[in-house]
C-alpha cells in the first residue's frame, strides 16, 4: 500500500496516510478533524544498495 501526503486546508497541517490507491474518501486531519484536505504530490523514493547502483551504472556507460 502506498503512503499519500495530505495538507489540511483548514489548519495547514501536513500529514501522511497509508491507504489503498483505490480509496476514494479523503482522510481526516489528525490535528483538527477536518475532512477538507488536499492530496499533495510527493517525491518517489527507492532503496538501492550502493553495489547494485554501481553495477547498474556500468551497464549504461557506453563503453
C-alpha positions in Angstrom: 0.0 0.0 0.0 1.4 3.4 -0.9 1.8 6.3 1.5 0.0 9.5 0.4 0.8 13.0 1.7 -2.0 15.5 2.5 -2.4 19.1 3.6 -5.4 20.2 5.7 -7.0 23.2 4.1 -8.4 24.3 7.5 -5.3 24.2 9.8 -2.5 23.7 7.2 -1.2 20.6 9.0 0.7 18.2 6.7 0.4 14.5 7.3 0.9 11.1 5.6 -1.7 8.3 5.3 -1.1 4.7 4.3 -4.0 3.7 2.2 -5.0 1.7 -0.9 -4.8 3.5 -4.2 -8.4 2.7 -4.9 -9.6 4.5 -1.7 -11.8 7.5 -2.8 -12.6 9.2 0.5 -10.2 11.7 1.9 -8.7 11.0 5.3 -9.5 13.1 8.4 -6.9 15.6 9.5 -5.3 14.2 12.7 -4.8 17.7 14.1 -8.3 19.3 13.7 -10.5 16.6 12.4 -11.4 18.4 9.2 -12.2 16.4 6.1 -11.2 19.3 3.9 -7.8 18.0 2.9 -5.7 18.2 -0.4 -3.6 15.3 -1.7 -0.1 16.5 -2.4 2.5 15.4 -4.9 5.3 13.6 -3.2 8.8 12.6 -4.3 9.2 9.0 -5.2 11.8 7.2 -3.2 13.6 3.9 -3.8 16.1 2.0 -1.8 19.1 0.8 -3.8 22.2 -0.7 -2.4 25.5 1.0 -3.4 26.8 -2.2 -5.0 23.7 -2.7 -7.2 23.7 1.0 -8.2 27.3 0.8 -9.2 26.6 -2.3 -11.3 23.7 -0.6 -13.0 25.7 2.5 -13.8 28.3 0.3 -15.6 25.6 -1.1 -17.9 24.9 2.3 -19.3 28.5 3.6 -19.6 28.6 3.1 -23.4 32.0 1.5 -23.2 
